[in-house]
Amino acid sequence: MRARVFVTLKPSVFDPQGRTIADALQSLGYGGVEDVRQGKYFELELKTSEAGSARALAAEVADKLLANPVIESYRIEVD
């Protein structure tokens, strides 16, 4: 089973890289882009076929290693 973990800065945390990308897009003529938030993406291949246990394991890994809970949040998709 595969779990995908999307890690992003919390909305209250300033994202300087996202801001730089948004400014660059504006200067390239993409005026329709108001804001950009950047993050990290992880794919985990898990040795389980049960969605609940896959989600629990991915959450444990994200809590302990992939995300900094002080400034980041994460979202998990399992299939």
PDB file of N, CA, C and O in Angstrom:
ATOM      1  N   MET A   1       0.847  -1.176   0.000  1.00  0.00           N
ATOM      2  CA  MET A   1       0.000   0.000   0.000  1.00  0.00           C
ATOM      3  C   MET A   1       0.891   1.236   0.000  1.00  0.00           C
ATOM      4  O   MET A   1       1.969   1.235   0.595  1.00  0.00           O
ATOM      5  N   ARG A   2       0.440   2.273  -0.661  1.00  0.00           N
ATOM      6  CA  ARG A   2       1.210   3.507  -0.768  1.00  0.00           C
ATOM      7  C   ARG A   2       0.544   4.619   0.039  1.00  0.00           C
ATOM      8  O   ARG A   2      -0.674   4.794   0.010  1.00  0.00           O
ATOM      9  N   ALA A   3       1.376   5.359   0.756  1.00  0.00           N
ATOM     10  CA  ALA A   3       0.912   6.558   1.454  1.00  0.00           C
ATOM     11  C   ALA A   3       1.671   7.752   0.897  1.00  0.00           C
ATOM     12  O   ALA A   3       2.889   7.709   0.725  1.00  0.00           O
ATOM     13  N   ARG A   4       0.936   8.806   0.622  1.00  0.00           N
ATOM     14  CA  ARG A   4       1.547  10.055   0.180  1.00  0.00           C
ATOM     15  C   ARG A   4       1.386  11.075   1.301  1.00  0.00           C
ATOM     16  O   ARG A   4       0.294  11.273   1.832  1.00  0.00           O
ATOM     17  N   VAL A   5       2.502  11.718   1.648  1.00  0.00           N
ATOM     18  CA  VAL A   5       2.497  12.695   2.735  1.00  0.00           C
ATOM     19  C   VAL A   5       2.880  14.051   2.150  1.00  0.00           C
ATOM     20  O   VAL A   5       3.946  14.206   1.554  1.00  0.00           O
ATOM     21  N   PHE A   6       2.001  15.022   2.329  1.00  0.00           N
ATOM     22  CA  PHE A   6       2.228  16.389   1.864  1.00  0.00           C
ATOM     23  C   PHE A   6       2.493  17.252   3.095  1.00  0.00           C
ATOM     24  O   PHE A   6       1.633  17.375   3.967  1.00  0.00           O
ATOM     25  N   VAL A   7       3.678  17.846   3.166  1.00  0.00           N
ATOM     26  CA  VAL A   7       4.071  18.660   4.316  1.00  0.00           C
ATOM     27  C   VAL A   7       4.178  20.112   3.856  1.00  0.00           C
ATOM     28  O   VAL A   7       4.865  20.413   2.880  1.00  0.00           O
ATOM     29  N   THR A   8       3.493  21.007   4.565  1.00  0.00           N
ATOM     30  CA  THR A   8       3.554  22.433   4.236  1.00  0.00           C
ATOM     31  C   THR A   8       3.702  23.249   5.508  1.00  0.00           C
ATOM     32  O   THR A   8       3.380  22.793   6.606  1.00  0.00           O
ATOM     33  N   LEU A   9       4.195  24.466   5.333  1.00  0.00           N
ATOM     34  CA  LEU A   9       4.261  25.376   6.469  1.00  0.00           C
ATOM     35  C   LEU A   9       2.842  25.713   6.913  1.00  0.00           C
ATOM     36  O   LEU A   9       1.935  25.807   6.087  1.00  0.00           O
ATOM     37  N   LYS A  10       2.656  25.892   8.204  1.00  0.00           N
ATOM     38  CA  LYS A  10       1.353  26.304   8.718  1.00  0.00           C
ATOM     39  C   LYS A  10       1.005  27.676   8.140  1.00  0.00           C
ATOM     40  O   LYS A  10       1.899  28.470   7.849  1.00  0.00           O
ATOM     41  N   PRO A  11      -0.284  27.959   7.973  1.00  0.00           N
ATOM     42  CA  PRO A  11      -0.688  29.246   7.384  1.00  0.00           C
ATOM     43  C   PRO A  11      -0.139  30.462   8.134  1.00  0.00           C
ATOM     44  O   PRO A  11       0.078  31.512   7.530  1.00  0.00           O
ATOM     45  N   SER A  12       0.084  30.331   9.427  1.00  0.00           N
ATOM     46  CA  SER A  12       0.579  31.462  10.219  1.00  0.00           C
ATOM     47  C   SER A  12       2.083  31.684  10.072  1.00  0.00           C
ATOM     48  O   SER A  12       2.606  32.683  10.566  1.00  0.00           O
ATOM     49  N   VAL A  13       2.785  30.769   9.401  1.00  0.00           N
ATOM     50  CA  VAL A  13       4.239  30.861   9.240  1.00  0.00           C
ATOM     51  C   VAL A  13       4.552  31.461   7.869  1.00  0.00           C
ATOM     52  O   VAL A  13       4.054  30.987   6.848  1.00  0.00           O
ATOM     53  N   PHE A  14       5.376  32.501   7.856  1.00  0.00           N
ATOM     54  CA  PHE A  14       5.783  33.141   6.603  1.00  0.00           C
ATOM     55  C   PHE A  14       6.578  32.155   5.754  1.00  0.00           C
ATOM     56  O   PHE A  14       7.444  31.443   6.261  1.00  0.00           O
ATOM     57  N   ASP A  15       6.277  32.121   4.465  1.00  0.00           N
ATOM     58  CA  ASP A  15       6.927  31.210   3.521  1.00  0.00           C
ATOM     59  C   ASP A  15       7.779  32.033   2.546  1.00  0.00           C
ATOM     60  O   ASP A  15       7.279  32.446   1.500  1.00  0.00           O
ATOM     61  N   PRO A  16       9.056  32.278   2.870  1.00  0.00           N
ATOM     62  CA  PRO A  16       9.874  33.130   2.005  1.00  0.00           C
ATOM     63  C   PRO A  16      10.099  32.545   0.610  1.00  0.00           C
ATOM     64  O   PRO A  16      10.141  33.289  -0.370  1.00  0.00           O
ATOM     65  N   GLN A  17      10.244  31.241   0.509  1.00  0.00           N
ATOM     66  CA  GLN A  17      10.438  30.627  -0.807  1.00  0.00           C
ATOM     67  C   GLN A  17       9.169  30.762  -1.647  1.00  0.00           C
ATOM     68  O   GLN A  17       9.238  31.066  -2.838  1.00  0.00           O
ATOM     69  N   GLY A  18       8.030  30.540  -1.034  1.00  0.00           N
ATOM     70  CA  GLY A  18       6.762  30.720  -1.735  1.00  0.00           C
ATOM     71  C   GLY A  18       6.579  32.155  -2.199  1.00  0.00           C
ATOM     72  O   GLY A  18       6.114  32.397  -3.313  1.00  0.00           O
ATOM     73  N   ARG A  19       6.945  33.115  -1.342  1.00  0.00           N
ATOM     74  CA  ARG A  19       6.837  34.532  -1.698  1.00  0.00           C
ATOM     75  C   ARG A  19       7.736  34.859  -2.894  1.00  0.00           C
ATOM     76  O   ARG A  19       7.325  35.578  -3.806  1.00  0.00           O
ATOM     77  N   THR A  20       8.967  34.328  -2.887  1.00  0.00           N
ATOM     78  CA  THR A  20       9.900  34.560  -3.991  1.00  0.00           C
ATOM     79  C   THR A  20       9.349  33.996  -5.297  1.00  0.00           C
ATOM     80  O   THR A  20       9.449  34.633  -6.345  1.00  0.00           O
ATOM     81  N   ILE A  21       8.771  32.805  -5.230  1.00  0.00           N
ATOM     82  CA  ILE A  21       8.172  32.196  -6.422  1.00  0.00           C
ATOM     83  C   ILE A  21       6.999  33.037  -6.913  1.00  0.00           C
ATOM     84  O   ILE A  21       6.866  33.270  -8.114  1.00  0.00           O
ATOM     85  N   ALA A  22       6.149  33.494  -5.996  1.00  0.00           N
ATOM     86  CA  ALA A  22       5.001  34.323  -6.373  1.00  0.00           C
ATOM     87  C   ALA A  22       5.463  35.617  -7.039  1.00  0.00           C
ATOM     88  O   ALA A  22       4.888  36.040  -8.041  1.00  0.00           O
ATOM     89  N   ASP A  23       6.498  36.244  -6.484  1.00  0.00           N
ATOM     90  CA  ASP A  23       7.030  37.475  -7.083  1.00  0.00           C
ATOM     91  C   ASP A  23       7.589  37.208  -8.479  1.00  0.00           C
ATOM     92  O   ASP A  23       7.375  37.999  -9.397  1.00  0.00           O
ATOM     93  N   ALA A  24       8.307  36.091  -8.639  1.00  0.00           N
ATOM     94  CA  ALA A  24       8.866  35.740  -9.947  1.00  0.00           C
ATOM     95  C   ALA A  24       7.750  35.494 -10.962  1.00  0.00           C
ATOM     96  O   ALA A  24       7.856  35.910 -12.116  1.00  0.00           O
ATOM     97  N   LEU A  25       6.692  34.825 -10.538  1.00  0.00           N
ATOM     98  CA  LEU A  25       5.570  34.582 -11.442  1.00  0.00           C
ATOM     99  C   LEU A  25       4.925  35.894 -11.877  1.00  0.00           C
ATOM    100  O   LEU A  25       4.562  36.054 -13.042  1.00  0.00           O
ATOM    101  N   GLN A  26       4.782  36.836 -10.940  1.00  0.00           N
ATOM    102  CA  GLN A  26       4.234  38.153 -11.278  1.00  0.00           C
ATOM    103  C   GLN A  26       5.106  38.835 -12.333  1.00  0.00           C
ATOM    104  O   GLN A  26       4.595  39.393 -13.305  1.00  0.00           O
ATOM    105  N   SER A  27       6.425  38.787 -12.133  1.00  0.00           N
ATOM    106  CA  SER A  27       7.331  39.457 -13.077  1.00  0.00           C
ATOM    107  C   SER A  27       7.361  38.759 -14.442  1.00  0.00           C
ATOM    108  O   SER A  27       7.736  39.371 -15.442  1.00  0.00           O
ATOM    109  N   LEU A  28       6.971  37.496 -14.485  1.00  0.00           N
ATOM    110  CA  LEU A  28       6.892  36.767 -15.753  1.00  0.00           C
ATOM    111  C   LEU A  28       5.538  36.932 -16.442  1.00  0.00           C
ATOM    112  O   LEU A  28       5.298  36.362 -17.506  1.00  0.00           O
ATOM    113  N   GLY A  29       4.660  37.719 -15.821  1.00  0.00           N
ATOM    114  CA  GLY A  29       3.378  38.003 -16.438  1.00  0.00           C
ATOM    115  C   GLY A  29       2.224  37.143 -15.972  1.00  0.00           C
ATOM    116  O   GLY A  29       1.139  37.202 -16.551  1.00  0.00           O
ATOM    117  N   TYR A  30       2.432  36.349 -14.941  1.00  0.00           N
ATOM    118  CA  TYR A  30       1.349  35.514 -14.409  1.00  0.00           C
ATOM    119  C   TYR A  30       0.632  36.265 -13.297  1.00  0.00           C
ATOM    120  O   TYR A  30       0.728  35.903 -12.124  1.00  0.00           O
ATOM    121  N   GLY A  31      -0.093  37.323 -13.684  1.00  0.00           N
ATOM    122  CA  GLY A  31      -0.778  38.176 -12.719  1.00  0.00           C
ATOM    123  C   GLY A  31      -1.932  37.496 -12.006  1.00  0.00           C
ATOM    124  O   GLY A  31      -2.401  37.994 -10.983  1.00  0.00           O
ATOM    125  N   GLY A  32      -2.394  36.378 -12.522  1.00  0.00           N
ATOM    126  CA  GLY A  32      -3.499  35.672 -11.889  1.00  0.00           C
ATOM    127  C   GLY A  32      -3.092  34.866 -10.671  1.00  0.00           C
ATOM    128  O   GLY A  32      -3.950  34.344  -9.960  1.00  0.00           O
ATOM    129  N   VAL A  33      -1.791  34.757 -10.418  1.00  0.00           N
ATOM    130  CA  VAL A  33      -1.310  34.011  -9.251  1.00  0.00           C
ATOM    131  C   VAL A  33      -1.144  34.988  -8.095  1.00  0.00           C
ATOM    132  O   VAL A  33      -0.294  35.877  -8.151  1.00  0.00           O
ATOM    133  N   GLU A  34      -1.949  34.830  -7.050  1.00  0.00           N
ATOM    134  CA  GLU A  34      -1.896  35.741  -5.909  1.00  0.00           C
ATOM    135  C   GLU A  34      -0.866  35.328  -4.874  1.00  0.00           C
ATOM    136  O   GLU A  34      -0.180  36.181  -4.309  1.00  0.00           O
ATOM    137  N   ASP A  35      -0.746  34.027  -4.616  1.00  0.00           N
ATOM    138  CA  ASP A  35       0.149  33.567  -3.558  1.00  0.00           C
ATOM    139  C   ASP A  35       0.627  32.153  -3.886  1.00  0.00           C
ATOM    140  O   ASP A  35      -0.040  31.409  -4.605  1.00  0.00           O
ATOM    141  N   VAL A  36       1.780  31.801  -3.352  1.00  0.00           N
ATOM    142  CA  VAL A  36       2.344  30.463  -3.520  1.00  0.00           C
ATOM    143  C   VAL A  36       2.810  29.985  -2.157  1.00  0.00           C
ATOM    144  O   VAL A  36       3.462  30.726  -1.421  1.00  0.00           O
ATOM    145  N   ARG A  37       2.479  28.760  -1.825  1.00  0.00           N
ATOM    146  CA  ARG A  37       2.991  28.105  -0.620  1.00  0.00           C
ATOM    147  C   ARG A  37       3.727  26.867  -1.102  1.00  0.00           C
ATOM    148  O   ARG A  37       3.168  26.072  -1.857  1.00  0.00           O
ATOM    149  N   GLN A  38       4.963  26.692  -0.681  1.00  0.00           N
ATOM    150  CA  GLN A  38       5.730  25.528  -1.102  1.00  0.00           C
ATOM    151  C   GLN A  38       5.822  24.535   0.049  1.00  0.00           C
ATOM    152  O   GLN A  38       5.605  24.882   1.210  1.00  0.00           O
ATOM    153  N   GLY A  39       6.144  23.305  -0.295  1.00  0.00           N
ATOM    154  CA  GLY A  39       6.232  22.275   0.738  1.00  0.00           C
ATOM    155  C   GLY A  39       7.041  21.084   0.264  1.00  0.00           C
ATOM    156  O   GLY A  39       7.816  21.167  -0.689  1.00  0.00           O
ATOM    157  N   LYS A  40       6.836  19.969   0.961  1.00  0.00           N
ATOM    158  CA  LYS A  40       7.558  18.734   0.656  1.00  0.00           C
ATOM    159  C   LYS A  40       6.541  17.628   0.392  1.00  0.00           C
ATOM    160  O   LYS A  40       5.428  17.643   0.920  1.00  0.00           O
ATOM    161  N   TYR A  41       6.948  16.672  -0.433  1.00  0.00           N
ATOM    162  CA  TYR A  41       6.084  15.553  -0.798  1.00  0.00           C
ATOM    163  C   TYR A  41       6.869  14.260  -0.611  1.00  0.00           C
ATOM    164  O   TYR A  41       8.007  14.146  -1.065  1.00  0.00           O
ATOM    165  N   PHE A  42       6.253  13.287   0.062  1.00  0.00           N
ATOM    166  CA  PHE A  42       6.891  11.996   0.306  1.00  0.00           C
ATOM    167  C   PHE A  42       5.940  10.890  -0.116  1.00  0.00           C
ATOM    168  O   PHE A  42       4.731  10.991   0.096  1.00  0.00           O
ATOM    169  N   GLU A  43       6.485   9.825  -0.717  1.00  0.00           N
ATOM    170  CA  GLU A  43       5.719   8.608  -1.001  1.00  0.00           C
ATOM    171  C   GLU A  43       6.321   7.484  -0.186  1.00  0.00           C
ATOM    172  O   GLU A  43       7.527   7.242  -0.243  1.00  0.00           O
ATOM    173  N   LEU A  44       5.488   6.802   0.567  1.00  0.00           N
ATOM    174  CA  LEU A  44       5.929   5.681   1.393  1.00  0.00           C
ATOM    175  C   LEU A  44       5.272   4.408   0.874  1.00  0.00           C
ATOM    176  O   LEU A  44       4.047   4.340   0.778  1.00  0.00           O
ATOM    177  N   GLU A  45       6.068   3.405   0.541  1.00  0.00           N
ATOM    178  CA  GLU A  45       5.545   2.077   0.202  1.00  0.00           C
ATOM    179  C   GLU A  45       5.509   1.284   1.498  1.00  0.00           C
ATOM    180  O   GLU A  45       6.547   1.055   2.120  1.00  0.00           O
ATOM    181  N   LEU A  46       4.325   0.867   1.904  1.00  0.00           N
ATOM    182  CA  LEU A  46       4.141   0.224   3.204  1.00  0.00           C
ATOM    183  C   LEU A  46       3.790  -1.251   3.044  1.00  0.00           C
ATOM    184  O   LEU A  46       3.154  -1.648   2.068  1.00  0.00           O
ATOM    185  N   LYS A  47       4.212  -2.052   4.013  1.00  0.00           N
ATOM    186  CA  LYS A  47       3.989  -3.505   3.980  1.00  0.00           C
ATOM    187  C   LYS A  47       2.660  -3.881   4.617  1.00  0.00           C
ATOM    188  O   LYS A  47       2.597  -4.820   5.410  1.00  0.00           O
ATOM    189  N   THR A  48       1.623  -3.176   4.288  1.00  0.00           N
ATOM    190  CA  THR A  48       0.301  -3.498   4.805  1.00  0.00           C
ATOM    191  C   THR A  48      -0.715  -3.305   3.692  1.00  0.00           C
ATOM    192  O   THR A  48      -0.492  -2.524   2.767  1.00  0.00           O
ATOM    193  N   SER A  49      -1.820  -4.011   3.782  1.00  0.00           N
ATOM    194  CA  SER A  49      -2.888  -3.836   2.802  1.00  0.00           C
ATOM    195  C   SER A  49      -4.121  -3.204   3.443  1.00  0.00           C
ATOM    196  O   SER A  49      -5.161  -3.063   2.800  1.00  0.00           O
ATOM    197  N   GLU A  50      -3.999  -2.829   4.704  1.00  0.00           N
ATOM    198  CA  GLU A  50      -5.109  -2.223   5.437  1.00  0.00           C
ATOM    199  C   GLU A  50      -4.927  -0.704   5.483  1.00  0.00           C
ATOM    200  O   GLU A  50      -3.921  -0.206   5.989  1.00  0.00           O
ATOM    201  N   ALA A  51      -5.902   0.020   4.953  1.00  0.00           N
ATOM    202  CA  ALA A  51      -5.797   1.477   4.843  1.00  0.00           C
ATOM    203  C   ALA A  51      -5.634   2.152   6.201  1.00  0.00           C
ATOM    204  O   ALA A  51      -4.858   3.099   6.333  1.00  0.00           O
ATOM    205  N   GLY A  52      -6.351   1.676   7.199  1.00  0.00           N
ATOM    206  CA  GLY A  52      -6.269   2.290   8.527  1.00  0.00           C
ATOM    207  C   GLY A  52      -4.887   2.192   9.139  1.00  0.00           C
ATOM    208  O   GLY A  52      -4.377   3.169   9.687  1.00  0.00           O
ATOM    209  N   SER A  53      -4.279   1.021   9.050  1.00  0.00           N
ATOM    210  CA  SER A  53      -2.942   0.868   9.627  1.00  0.00           C
ATOM    211  C   SER A  53      -1.900   1.598   8.781  1.00  0.00           C
ATOM    212  O   SER A  53      -0.906   2.088   9.317  1.00  0.00           O
ATOM    213  N   ALA A  54      -2.114   1.677   7.467  1.00  0.00           N
ATOM    214  CA  ALA A  54      -1.197   2.432   6.608  1.00  0.00           C
ATOM    215  C   ALA A  54      -1.235   3.913   6.965  1.00  0.00           C
ATOM    216  O   ALA A  54      -0.195   4.565   7.051  1.00  0.00           O
ATOM    217  N   ARG A  55      -2.433   4.437   7.170  1.00  0.00           N
ATOM    218  CA  ARG A  55      -2.580   5.846   7.544  1.00  0.00           C
ATOM    219  C   ARG A  55      -1.946   6.114   8.910  1.00  0.00           C
ATOM    220  O   ARG A  55      -1.279   7.130   9.102  1.00  0.00           O
ATOM    221  N   ALA A  56      -2.156   5.203   9.850  1.00  0.00           N
ATOM    222  CA  ALA A  56      -1.582   5.372  11.191  1.00  0.00           C
ATOM    223  C   ALA A  56      -0.057   5.348  11.144  1.00  0.00           C
ATOM    224  O   ALA A  56       0.596   6.153  11.808  1.00  0.00           O
ATOM    225  N   LEU A  57       0.511   4.433  10.365  1.00  0.00           N
ATOM    226  CA  LEU A  57       1.966   4.358  10.250  1.00  0.00           C
ATOM    227  C   LEU A  57       2.526   5.608   9.575  1.00  0.00           C
ATOM    228  O   LEU A  57       3.535   6.155  10.021  1.00  0.00           O
ATOM    229  N   ALA A  58       1.879   6.061   8.504  1.00  0.00           N
ATOM    230  CA  ALA A  58       2.333   7.271   7.814  1.00  0.00           C
ATOM    231  C   ALA A  58       2.256   8.485   8.735  1.00  0.00           C
ATOM    232  O   ALA A  58       3.144   9.337   8.707  1.00  0.00           O
ATOM    233  N   ALA A  59       1.206   8.572   9.549  1.00  0.00           N
ATOM    234  CA  ALA A  59       1.083   9.685  10.498  1.00  0.00           C
ATOM    235  C   ALA A  59       2.188   9.636  11.543  1.00  0.00           C
ATOM    236  O   ALA A  59       2.744  10.671  11.909  1.00  0.00           O
ATOM    237  N   GLU A  60       2.508   8.444  12.022  1.00  0.00           N
ATOM    238  CA  GLU A  60       3.585   8.299  13.005  1.00  0.00           C
ATOM    239  C   GLU A  60       4.925   8.738  12.411  1.00  0.00           C
ATOM    240  O   GLU A  60       5.696   9.445  13.059  1.00  0.00           O
ATOM    241  N   VAL A  61       5.195   8.312  11.171  1.00  0.00           N
ATOM    242  CA  VAL A  61       6.437   8.694  10.497  1.00  0.00           C
ATOM    243  C   VAL A  61       6.475  10.213  10.284  1.00  0.00           C
ATOM    244  O   VAL A  61       7.507  10.848  10.499  1.00  0.00           O
ATOM    245  N   ALA A  62       5.357  10.783   9.866  1.00  0.00           N
ATOM    246  CA  ALA A  62       5.301  12.230   9.643  1.00  0.00           C
ATOM    247  C   ALA A  62       5.525  12.993  10.943  1.00  0.00           C
ATOM    248  O   ALA A  62       6.258  13.981  10.969  1.00  0.00           O
ATOM    249  N   ASP A  63       4.890  12.533  12.024  1.00  0.00           N
ATOM    250  CA  ASP A  63       5.047  13.196  13.328  1.00  0.00           C
ATOM    251  C   ASP A  63       6.479  13.136  13.831  1.00  0.00           C
ATOM    252  O   ASP A  63       6.987  14.108  14.390  1.00  0.00           O
ATOM    253  N   LYS A  64       7.128  12.000  13.635  1.00  0.00           N
ATOM    254  CA  LYS A  64       8.461  11.795  14.213  1.00  0.00           C
ATOM    255  C   LYS A  64       9.602  12.275  13.326  1.00  0.00           C
ATOM    256  O   LYS A  64      10.673  12.606  13.835  1.00  0.00           O
ATOM    257  N   LEU A  65       9.396  12.322  11.993  1.00  0.00           N
ATOM    258  CA  LEU A  65      10.534  12.603  11.122  1.00  0.00           C
ATOM    259  C   LEU A  65      10.257  13.597   9.998  1.00  0.00           C
ATOM    260  O   LEU A  65      11.066  14.494   9.762  1.00  0.00           O
ATOM    261  N   LEU A  66       9.149  13.458   9.311  1.00  0.00           N
ATOM    262  CA  LEU A  66       8.950  14.212   8.081  1.00  0.00           C
ATOM    263  C   LEU A  66       8.526  15.659   8.283  1.00  0.00           C
ATOM    264  O   LEU A  66       8.843  16.514   7.456  1.00  0.00           O
ATOM    265  N   ALA A  67       7.819  15.945   9.362  1.00  0.00           N
ATOM    266  CA  ALA A  67       7.304  17.296   9.588  1.00  0.00           C
ATOM    267  C   ALA A  67       7.764  17.834  10.934  1.00  0.00           C
ATOM    268  O   ALA A  67       7.905  17.090  11.904  1.00  0.00           O
ATOM    269  N   ASN A  68       7.995  19.130  10.972  1.00  0.00           N
ATOM    270  CA  ASN A  68       8.283  19.825  12.228  1.00  0.00           C
ATOM    271  C   ASN A  68       6.950  20.369  12.737  1.00  0.00           C
ATOM    272  O   ASN A  68       6.443  21.344  12.182  1.00  0.00           O
ATOM    273  N   PRO A  69       6.368  19.767  13.778  1.00  0.00           N
ATOM    274  CA  PRO A  69       5.018  20.137  14.205  1.00  0.00           C
ATOM    275  C   PRO A  69       4.887  21.575  14.704  1.00  0.00           C
ATOM    276  O   PRO A  69       3.774  22.088  14.819  1.00  0.00           O
ATOM    277  N   VAL A  70       5.993  22.221  14.998  1.00  0.00           N
ATOM    278  CA  VAL A  70       5.935  23.608  15.460  1.00  0.00           C
ATOM    279  C   VAL A  70       5.561  24.542  14.310  1.00  0.00           C
ATOM    280  O   VAL A  70       4.792  25.483  14.499  1.00  0.00           O
ATOM    281  N   ILE A  71       6.104  24.284  13.117  1.00  0.00           N
ATOM    282  CA  ILE A  71       5.880  25.205  12.002  1.00  0.00           C
ATOM    283  C   ILE A  71       5.220  24.561  10.785  1.00  0.00           C
ATOM    284  O   ILE A  71       4.853  25.266   9.845  1.00  0.00           O
ATOM    285  N   GLU A  72       5.060  23.234  10.784  1.00  0.00           N
ATOM    286  CA  GLU A  72       4.519  22.555   9.609  1.00  0.00           C
ATOM    287  C   GLU A  72       3.293  21.716   9.957  1.00  0.00           C
ATOM    288  O   GLU A  72       3.128  21.262  11.090  1.00  0.00           O
ATOM    289  N   SER A  73       2.454  21.526   8.970  1.00  0.00           N
ATOM    290  CA  SER A  73       1.341  20.583   9.078  1.00  0.00           C
ATOM    291  C   SER A  73       1.464  19.612   7.906  1.00  0.00           C
ATOM    292  O   SER A  73       2.222  19.852   6.966  1.00  0.00           O
ATOM    293  N   TYR A  74       0.714  18.519   7.973  1.00  0.00           N
ATOM    294  CA  TYR A  74       0.797  17.540   6.892  1.00  0.00           C
ATOM    295  C   TYR A  74      -0.570  16.958   6.603  1.00  0.00           C
ATOM    296  O   TYR A  74      -1.489  17.012   7.421  1.00  0.00           O
ATOM    297  N   ARG A  75      -0.671  16.396   5.399  1.00  0.00           N
ATOM    298  CA  ARG A  75      -1.884  15.729   4.941  1.00  0.00           C
ATOM    299  C   ARG A  75      -1.454  14.396   4.357  1.00  0.00           C
ATOM    300  O   ARG A  75      -0.427  14.312   3.685  1.00  0.00           O
ATOM    301  N   ILE A  76      -2.236  13.354   4.610  1.00  0.00           N
ATOM    302  CA  ILE A  76      -1.895  12.006   4.148  1.00  0.00           C
ATOM    303  C   ILE A  76      -2.986  11.489   3.216  1.00  0.00           C
ATOM    304  O   ILE A  76      -4.178  11.640   3.485  1.00  0.00           O
ATOM    305  N   GLU A  77      -2.556  10.878   2.118  1.00  0.00           N
ATOM    306  CA  GLU A  77      -3.450  10.151   1.215  1.00  0.00           C
ATOM    307  C   GLU A  77      -2.954   8.717   1.138  1.00  0.00           C
ATOM    308  O   GLU A  77      -1.751   8.483   1.024  1.00  0.00           O
ATOM    309  N   VAL A  78      -3.867   7.757   1.201  1.00  0.00           N
ATOM    310  CA  VAL A  78      -3.503   6.341   1.173  1.00  0.00           C
ATOM    311  C   VAL A  78      -4.257   5.663   0.033  1.00  0.00           C
ATOM    312  O   VAL A  78      -5.452   5.887  -0.160  1.00  0.00           O
ATOM    313  N   ASP A  79      -3.533   4.827  -0.721  1.00  0.00           N
ATOM    314  CA  ASP A  79      -4.211   3.993  -1.735  1.00  0.00           C
ATOM    315  C   ASP A  79      -3.464   2.695  -1.927  1.00  0.00           C
ATOM    316  O   ASP A  79      -3.874   1.861  -2.734  1.00  0.00           O
TER     317      ASP A  79
END
